[in-house]
């Protein structure tokens, strides 16, 4: 294993990058969940609209 000595500034930068990476990952997960629910709503509207038009044709 390599011994690398970092100054206090470098340690702070690494910590800041770690925190930013975690926050970005959390925001990404929340956005994915929001988009998933919006996609389900759109699919439900599409399915209901097509079911209604099929039932009218019969």
N, C-alpha and C positions, 0 to 999 in steps of 0.2 A: 504494500500500500504506500502511496506517495504522501509525504508530508508537505502540505502546501499551507503557507502562512498567509492569511489574508488580513488586511487592515480593517479597522472598524468601519470605514466607509464601504468597503466591499461586502462586509457581513450585513450591513444595513441594506445595501442594494439587493443582495440575495434574499433577505427576508421580505423586502417590499415586493420583489418579483413573485415570491411564493404566495404572498397574500393576494396580489392581483390575479395570479393564475387561479387561485381557489375561487375568488369572487366571479371571475369570468366564467368558470365552469359551472358555478351555481346559477348564474343568470342564464346561461345556455340551457340548462336543464329546465328551468322555469319556462323559458320561451318555447321549448319543445313541447312541454305539457299543454301550454296555452294553444299552440298551433294544432296539436292533436285533438283537443276538444272542439276547436273551430272546424277542423276537417270533418269530425264526426257529425257536427250540426249540418254542414253543407251536404254531406252524404245522405243524412236523414231527410232533408228537404227534397233532394233529388229523387230519392226512392219513393217518398210519399207522392210527389208530383207525377212520377211515372206510374205508380199504382193507381192513382185516380184516373189518369188518362186510359189505362188498360181496362179498368172497370167500366168506364163510360162506353167503350167500344163494344162491350159484350152485350 
